[in-house]
Amino acid sequence: MKKVYLAFKLLIITCCLLTAFSSTVLATPPPEDTGTGSSGGSITNSIQNFGGQVYGQDEPAHPAQIAATIIQILLGLLGIVFVILMIYGGVLYMTSTGEAKKVEHAKNVIVYAVIGVVIIALAYALTTFIVGAILRASLESGGGSEGLGTGTSN
């Protein structure tokens, strides 16, 4: 029975990861040749050019935008993990056949999944609030924030 659960978990995780990453990879255009040849350009320029192409911009993406995209992808993956844990806990609960130890384990999986997603949401909200307050304070004080990618541009 444990082999069936393990195979089921691996199948679900593999499907979720393939779905999450295939849409990102398939929607990404290949990097254009910049005319520098395979050995003439630096890797940094290649990455910046590719980042600009991914965002549909002529100029390279700002590191803050790249970091925001990475955080959004990670939060999406954590959401998928949360759903998988909830389904797993529900399956354990439904198949526990009334055994107290199995029921307790299933409830713990569900409770810990909910606690984990609450901690992640609170950490994200707190970080967003603090970074936003810092950016607003630097904008109000006239700090140099050109091209910072604060999310106000289209």
Secondary structure, 3 states (H helix, E strand, C coil): CHHHHHHHHHHHHHHHHHHHHHHHHHCCCCCCCCCCHHHHCCHHHHHHHHHHHHCCCCCCCCHHHHHHHHHHHHHHHHHHHHHHHHHHHHHHHHCCCCCHHHHHHHHHHHHHHHHHHHHHHHHHHHHHHHHHHHHHHHHHCCCCCCCCCCCCCC
